[in-house]
Every structure is written in C-alpha cells, then in structure tokens.
Amino acid sequence: MIKESPLNSESPVDSVNEGKELILYNDDFNTFEYVIDTLIEVCGHRPEQAEQCAIVAHTKGKCAVKKGDFSFLRSLHEEMIKRGLTTTIE
C-alpha cells in the first residue's frame, strides 16, 4: 500500500493562497519593447524570458508571467497596472 505524502496533497488553504499566477493579457497599444522592459523591471525576467512571454501573450492572448502566492503577486499586478499593462491574478 502506497501512502500519499502530505507534501503532495492539496488542502483548501494551499489552493486558495499558493500556486497563483500573474497573467499578462495582449493589448493593442503597448509595444513589444515596452512590455519586455516592464517584465524585466517588475517581474525580474531575463530579456529572453520577457521576450518569450510577450510573444506568447501576443499570439495566444495571454501568458502566465509569474507564479507565487497572492500577496506576492498583488504588488507585481498593481505595478503592471500602473504601467498600463493588463494583468490578473488567477
């Protein structure tokens, strides 16, 4: 009989507070360069990573750009909104 590890089980608290994603949505007014620079400055992305996220958001309509708990992502979300990007935390 295999026992499930408590680290692998998901409790209601874990699903509410952890494992959230900051989602960047495509828009028709910010340039690729601006989005890339913002991802580097706000999210700490490497240039290549920021470029890939910008391309995915452009082609698919959205891209998860950062993972973490809600309180961590909220400050990033607020800064991205201030800079004119459209993001949500899901």
N, CA, C and O of each residue as an XYZ file, in Angstrom:
360
protein
N       0.846     -1.186      0.000
C       0.000      0.000      0.000
C       0.886      1.241      0.000
O       1.793      1.370      0.822
N       0.614      2.146     -0.926
C       1.379      3.385     -1.038
C       0.624      4.497     -0.330
O      -0.548      4.751     -0.611
N       1.309      5.151      0.587
C       0.699      6.282      1.288
C       0.979      7.561      0.524
O       2.058      7.743     -0.038
N      -0.002      8.438      0.511
C       0.190      9.733     -0.153
C       0.947     10.655      0.787
O       0.605     10.786      1.962
N       1.956     11.275      0.266
C       2.742     12.218      1.052
C       1.935     13.479      1.310
O       1.250     13.966      0.410
N       2.004     14.023      2.535
C       1.287     15.272      2.808
C       1.767     16.427      1.943
O       1.028     17.387      1.727
N       3.005     16.345      1.441
C       3.515     17.410      0.581
C       2.848     17.391     -0.782
O       2.809     18.413     -1.468
N       2.323     16.241     -1.181
C       1.678     16.129     -2.481
C       0.180     16.378     -2.422
O      -0.455     16.595     -3.454
N      -0.381     16.350     -1.241
C      -1.820     16.588     -1.138
C      -2.090     18.082     -1.129
O      -1.263     18.881     -0.690
N      -3.244     18.433     -1.616
C      -3.592     19.854     -1.703
C      -4.745     20.142     -0.754
O      -5.847     19.621     -0.926
N      -4.488     20.965      0.237
C      -5.545     21.337      1.167
C      -6.247     22.579      0.643
O      -5.704     23.269     -0.221
N      -7.449     22.883      1.147
C      -8.144     24.097      0.690
C      -7.322     25.362      0.898
O      -7.386     26.275      0.073
N      -6.556     25.438      1.972
C      -5.736     26.626      2.229
C      -4.683     26.773      1.141
O      -4.469     27.874      0.633
N      -4.018     25.667      0.774
C      -2.999     25.720     -0.267
C      -3.576     26.186     -1.590
O      -2.970     27.011     -2.275
N      -4.728     25.674     -1.955
C      -5.292     26.017     -3.256
C      -5.764     27.461     -3.314
O      -5.849     28.034     -4.400
N      -6.070     28.055     -2.181
C      -6.527     29.444     -2.155
C      -5.350     30.410     -2.138
O      -5.397     31.438     -2.814
N      -4.302     30.111     -1.389
C      -3.237     31.071     -1.152
C      -1.973     30.857     -1.967
O      -1.217     31.807     -2.174
N      -1.722     29.663     -2.428
C      -0.483     29.382     -3.136
C      -0.774     28.923     -4.557
O      -1.895     28.532     -4.883
N       0.242     28.977     -5.383
C       0.087     28.473     -6.732
C      -0.706     29.385     -7.645
O      -1.243     28.929     -8.655
N      -0.791     30.646     -7.315
C      -1.470     31.612     -8.173
C      -0.533     32.024     -9.296
O       0.682     31.849     -9.207
N      -1.113     32.569    -10.346
C      -0.326     33.044    -11.476
C      -0.701     34.477    -11.818
O      -1.871     34.855    -11.773
N       0.301     35.260    -12.158
C       0.085     36.598    -12.689
C      -0.034     36.442    -14.198
O       0.907     36.009    -14.862
N      -1.198     36.799    -14.733
C      -1.486     36.617    -16.145
C      -1.396     37.965    -16.855
O      -2.044     38.931    -16.452
N      -0.598     38.023    -17.901
C      -0.467     39.198    -18.754
C      -1.336     38.993    -19.981
O      -1.265     37.945    -20.624
N      -2.158     39.986    -20.313
C      -3.036     39.924    -21.479
C      -2.499     40.789    -22.599
O      -1.886     41.830    -22.364
N      -2.737     40.342    -23.821
C      -2.362     41.099    -25.001
C      -3.199     42.379    -25.079
O      -4.362     42.396    -24.675
N      -2.605     43.430    -25.593
C      -3.352     44.653    -25.875
C      -2.882     45.210    -27.208
O      -1.907     44.731    -27.788
N      -3.576     46.215    -27.680
C      -3.251     46.784    -28.986
C      -2.517     48.121    -28.903
O      -2.358     48.794    -29.920
N      -2.071     48.514    -27.719
C      -1.450     49.833    -27.615
C      -0.058     49.839    -27.022
O       0.654     50.820    -27.237
N       0.394     48.829    -26.292
C       1.764     48.795    -25.769
C       2.670     48.072    -26.758
O       2.287     47.062    -27.347
N       3.873     48.604    -26.929
C       4.823     47.989    -27.853
C       5.478     46.764    -27.214
O       5.488     46.622    -25.991
N       6.021     45.885    -28.051
C       6.753     44.737    -27.536
C       7.894     45.197    -26.636
O       8.112     44.632    -25.564
N       8.617     46.217    -27.070
C       9.754     46.708    -26.289
C       9.314     47.170    -24.898
O       9.981     46.885    -23.904
N       8.189     47.885    -24.837
C       7.692     48.366    -23.555
C       7.292     47.202    -22.647
O       7.621     47.195    -21.461
N       6.588     46.230    -23.199
C       6.157     45.067    -22.414
C       7.382     44.295    -21.926
O       7.438     43.889    -20.765
N       8.345     44.097    -22.793
C       9.570     43.377    -22.417
C      10.304     44.117    -21.305
O      10.702     43.503    -20.315
N      10.488     45.416    -21.454
C      11.167     46.213    -20.429
C      10.423     46.150    -19.097
O      11.045     46.062    -18.038
N       9.092     46.195    -19.150
C       8.301     46.140    -17.922
C       8.432     44.785    -17.237
O       8.552     44.722    -16.013
N       8.412     43.709    -18.002
C       8.582     42.373    -17.420
C       9.953     42.222    -16.770
O      10.082     41.590    -15.722
N      10.965     42.799    -17.387
C      12.315     42.750    -16.818
C      12.361     43.533    -15.512
O      12.880     43.042    -14.510
N      11.819     44.752    -15.521
C      11.884     45.623    -14.354
C      10.975     45.162    -13.214
O      11.393     45.164    -12.056
N       9.761     44.773    -13.521
C       8.780     44.460    -12.477
C       8.887     43.006    -12.018
O       8.867     42.731    -10.818
N       8.998     42.088    -12.954
C       8.974     40.659    -12.622
C      10.356     40.034    -12.480
O      10.483     38.891    -12.042
N      11.393     40.785    -12.850
C      12.746     40.256    -12.741
C      13.086     39.222    -13.801
O      13.956     38.376    -13.596
N      12.397     39.291    -14.939
C      12.667     38.355    -16.025
C      14.004     38.656    -16.681
O      14.465     39.798    -16.690
N      14.616     37.622    -17.226
C      15.762     37.799    -18.116
C      15.206     38.308    -19.436
O      14.037     38.060    -19.731
N      15.996     39.012    -20.245
C      15.473     39.542    -21.518
C      14.832     38.476    -22.411
O      13.786     38.719    -23.013
N      15.449     37.309    -22.498
C      14.899     36.240    -23.340
C      13.540     35.763    -22.820
O      12.609     35.531    -23.591
N      13.452     35.624    -21.505
C      12.208     35.185    -20.869
C      11.107     36.220    -21.099
O       9.976     35.859    -21.424
N      11.430     37.495    -20.932
C      10.457     38.563    -21.133
C       9.971     38.596    -22.575
O       8.783     38.788    -22.834
N      10.895     38.406    -23.511
C      10.524     38.396    -24.924
C       9.583     37.227    -25.235
O       8.597     37.396    -25.952
N       9.885     36.053    -24.700
C       9.027     34.891    -24.925
C       7.624     35.124    -24.362
O       6.636     34.787    -25.014
N       7.528     35.697    -23.161
C       6.227     35.980    -22.555
C       5.435     36.977    -23.397
O       4.229     36.816    -23.582
N       6.108     38.003    -23.905
C       5.437     38.998    -24.744
C       4.905     38.357    -26.025
O       3.800     38.673    -26.467
N       5.680     37.470    -26.612
C       5.242     36.795    -27.843
C       4.064     35.873    -27.564
O       3.105     35.845    -28.336
N       4.122     35.122    -26.474
C       3.011     34.233    -26.120
C       1.742     35.039    -25.863
O       0.671     34.677    -26.350
N       1.851     36.124    -25.107
C       0.676     36.964    -24.838
C       0.104     37.515    -26.140
O      -1.113     37.587    -26.310
N       0.977     37.897    -27.045
C       0.528     38.445    -28.323
C      -0.185     37.392    -29.178
O      -1.236     37.668    -29.756
N       0.379     36.204    -29.257
C      -0.169     35.181    -30.141
C      -1.340     34.414    -29.535
O      -2.257     34.014    -30.252
N      -1.314     34.206    -28.223
C      -2.371     33.413    -27.584
C      -3.375     34.262    -26.802
O      -4.401     33.757    -26.344
N      -3.074     35.548    -26.654
C      -3.989     36.434    -25.944
C      -3.649     36.645    -24.490
O      -4.061     37.638    -23.890
N      -2.893     35.711    -23.911
C      -2.481     35.863    -22.512
C      -1.307     34.944    -22.234
O      -1.037     33.999    -22.975
N      -0.605     35.253    -21.126
C       0.548     34.445    -20.733
C       0.743     34.558    -19.224
O       0.679     35.654    -18.668
N       0.980     33.429    -18.566
C       1.342     33.441    -17.148
C       2.795     33.902    -17.045
O       3.696     33.237    -17.554
N       3.021     35.037    -16.391
C       4.367     35.603    -16.353
C       5.072     35.411    -15.014
O       6.287     35.589    -14.922
N       4.313     35.048    -13.972
C       4.930     34.842    -12.655
C       4.008     33.965    -11.832
O       2.787     34.062    -11.949
N       4.583     33.111    -11.001
C       3.817     32.257    -10.090
C       4.205     32.582     -8.661
O       5.333     32.995     -8.390
N       3.262     32.394     -7.749
C       3.537     32.624     -6.336
C       2.255     32.736     -5.561
O       1.175     32.448     -6.077
N       2.374     33.158     -4.312
C       1.163     33.338     -3.533
C       0.549     34.703     -3.838
O       1.201     35.585     -4.396
N      -0.703     34.852     -3.465
C      -1.467     36.045     -3.833
C      -0.816     37.326     -3.334
O      -0.731     38.302     -4.080
N      -0.356     37.343     -2.088
C       0.208     38.580     -1.541
C       1.472     39.004     -2.285
O       1.716     40.200     -2.451
N       2.274     38.048     -2.733
C       3.471     38.359     -3.525
C       3.087     38.918     -4.893
O       3.652     39.913     -5.347
N       2.131     38.276     -5.537
C       1.742     38.682     -6.891
C       0.961     39.990     -6.918
O       0.981     40.696     -7.927
N       0.279     40.323     -5.836
C      -0.548     41.532     -5.828
C       0.277     42.787     -6.086
O      -0.160     43.656     -6.840
N       1.447     42.905     -5.487
C       2.267     44.110     -5.705
C       2.762     44.172     -7.151
O       2.836     45.253     -7.735
N       3.101     43.018     -7.730
C       3.516     42.997     -9.130
C       2.351     43.400    -10.036
O       2.519     44.193    -10.962
N       1.180     42.848     -9.760
C      -0.037     43.167    -10.519
C      -0.319     44.667    -10.477
O      -0.574     45.283    -11.512
N      -0.271     45.251     -9.285
C      -0.547     46.685     -9.141
C       0.451     47.530     -9.920
O       0.069     48.527    -10.533
N       1.713     47.149     -9.905
C       2.735     47.908    -10.641
C       2.527     47.769    -12.149
O       2.682     48.739    -12.891
N       2.178     46.572    -12.598
C       1.925     46.377    -14.030
C       0.726     47.221    -14.470
O       0.754     47.811    -15.549
N      -0.310     47.284    -13.660
C      -1.489     48.099    -13.972
C      -1.092     49.574    -14.045
O      -1.516     50.280    -14.960
N      -0.288     50.043    -13.096
C       0.180     51.431    -13.108
C       0.921     51.753    -14.396
O       0.861     52.878    -14.892
N       1.612     50.769    -14.930
C       2.389     50.965    -16.156
C       1.568     50.730    -17.421
O       2.108     50.743    -18.527
N       0.276     50.517    -17.256
C      -0.611     50.431    -18.412
C      -0.774     49.047    -19.019
O      -1.341     48.923    -20.105
N      -0.292     47.998    -18.347
C      -0.458     46.647    -18.839
C      -1.699     46.027    -18.188
O      -2.092     46.422    -17.091
N      -2.296     45.078    -18.855
C      -3.481     44.413    -18.345
C      -3.074     43.064    -17.766
O      -2.588     42.188    -18.482
N      -3.281     42.908    -16.451
C      -2.944     41.664    -15.781
C      -4.047     41.267    -14.815
O      -4.841     42.101    -14.380
N      -4.084     39.996    -14.490
C      -4.959     39.475    -13.437
C      -4.162     38.452    -12.641
O      -3.110     37.987    -13.080
N      -4.675     38.111    -11.472
C      -4.117     37.031    -10.672
C      -5.148     35.916    -10.667
O      -6.296     36.111    -10.268
N      -4.727     34.761    -11.112
C      -5.642     33.611    -11.176
C      -5.062     32.434    -10.426
O      -5.684     31.373    -10.366
